[in-house]
Amino acid sequence: MTSVIRTNALVKRYRSLTALDGVALEVQEGAVYALVGQNGAGKTTAIKILMNLISATSGAAEVLGTDSRKIRGKAYAQIGYVSENQEIPEWMKVGALLDYLRPFYPTWDNSLEQSLVKQFDLPLDRRIKALSRGMKMKLALASALAFHPRLIVLDEPFGGLDPLVRDQLIEGLLERAAESTIFLSSHDLAEIESFSSHVGYLDSGKLLFSEEMSSLATRFREVELTRETDQPLPSPLPDAWLQPKTSGTLVRFVESRFDEQKTPAEIQRVFGNVKDIQYRPLSLRAIFLALARKTEEV
Amino acid sequence: MDQILHIFKKDVRRHWPEILISLSLLALFTRHELHPWTKRPDFYGFSTYMFFYSGRVIIPALVIVWTFLIVRVIQSETLIGDRQWWITKPYVWWKLLLAKLLFIFVFISVPLYHSQLFLLHKAGFPVLPYLWSVVLLQISLPCLIIFSQSCLLV
């Protein structure tokens, strides 16, 4: 499979602040890749480097087989970029903006444009200035989808939007997912979980993991076990066990390297005999929180 | 060429009020230049009356309006920053540049050129021998304004 995005040891420094610290990620064609992380983790910086809006301090990034530093002009005819920070020309009317954009893209699809306008309920004769934030995002997305981009890049597309608008945006995106690769950053983990195929977790500029959503769901488990006697937690616990908590004989933690054979054996080694063990799958939000709290503790 | 005209048309749609003000001021300037009070002996000396009623105020106003118009048309696609909407669209930079130059040419240089030729003609000078000199003036004026703005931006 072809890589649509590939970065290698990507570093971005702003004086003493390191926004990205050796990020290496790969996004395969057809993937819906979600880059998650706390505020200030470096998600927007990574996207800006990929879009050649800012330059990296060191390292390399490739987008659609082109060095990201050379992404300009016609290269954007294959990339649909939507960011919450973008300044859309607010003096234009919705219809005028779409009319204006149309000739820039050789692959612009008028019937798709019309269906997106209908789907997103966009008022063609209203000034963009008068639109709500959700409407502006829908307009930006419609204008980024109407030309069948090979790559759709979305920077925090769902931030501050009501659930209805979010659903409409996701629906619009999913309908295009078959023909495009989608790369997005977001805090909205519940929404991402519903449609992403891959996820990358960025923390203080470092990519802690980048993998398929299904393998992530398999790897993380909430473990709850009951010991025979009430004792303090043994120390040290394995690094892969996050947020260990104890209450009487009950112990609960998040296993970040769950394996059907190895995990029970590891529990046996650390705790000895236990009465009962339960493994529960975790939502992306719970995984994210466990990782975020772990890094906060460090 | 299509993209140049496309950007040009968008700029005209956006900046028509400024264009209208600029053309009106130029028409006023031309009208005042023809008025006999330019031949009064106190015209080049300072007097409030002469300043406001002789049309001499129009020249600085015109320069300010032109400067404003050029800044506005360039700022439509701002070069500085990373939040501009247009920088992730398939613009070709030299076409964008030509679209802006075309705008300045059409709405500043051409009207001024015609105004000056008209004034030469009205003053009794033959127009043809001065065509090239007036063209040079048209080129130098926007260059001067753009250069001074670029220096300010840098």
Contacts between the chains, C-beta under 8 A, distances in Angstrom:
chain1	res1	chain2	res2	distance
A	48	B	82	6.0
A	51	B	88	5.8
A	53	B	82	4.0
A	53	B	87	6.7
A	53	B	88	7.3
A	54	B	82	5.8
A	72	B	93	7.6
A	73	B	90	6.0
A	73	B	91	6.3
A	73	B	92	5.0
A	73	B	93	6.6
A	74	B	90	5.2
A	74	B	92	7.0
A	75	B	90	7.5
A	76	B	88	5.5
A	76	B	89	5.7
A	76	B	90	4.4
A	76	B	91	7.9
A	77	B	90	4.2
A	79	B	88	7.2
A	81	B	88	4.3
A	83	B	83	7.8
A	85	B	83	5.2
A	86	B	83	6.0
A	86	B	84	7.8
A	86	B	85	5.1
A	86	B	88	7.7
A	87	B	83	5.1
A	87	B	84	6.0
A	87	B	85	5.4
A	88	B	85	5.2
A	89	B	76	7.7
A	89	B	85	6.3
A	91	B	14	6.1
A	92	B	14	8.0
A	96	B	13	7.6
A	100	B	6	7.4
A	100	B	10	5.7
A	101	B	89	7.1
A	103	B	2	6.3
A	103	B	3	7.1
A	103	B	6	5.4
A	104	B	3	7.2
A	104	B	6	7.9
A	104	B	89	6.0
A	104	B	90	5.0
A	104	B	91	7.4
A	105	B	90	6.7
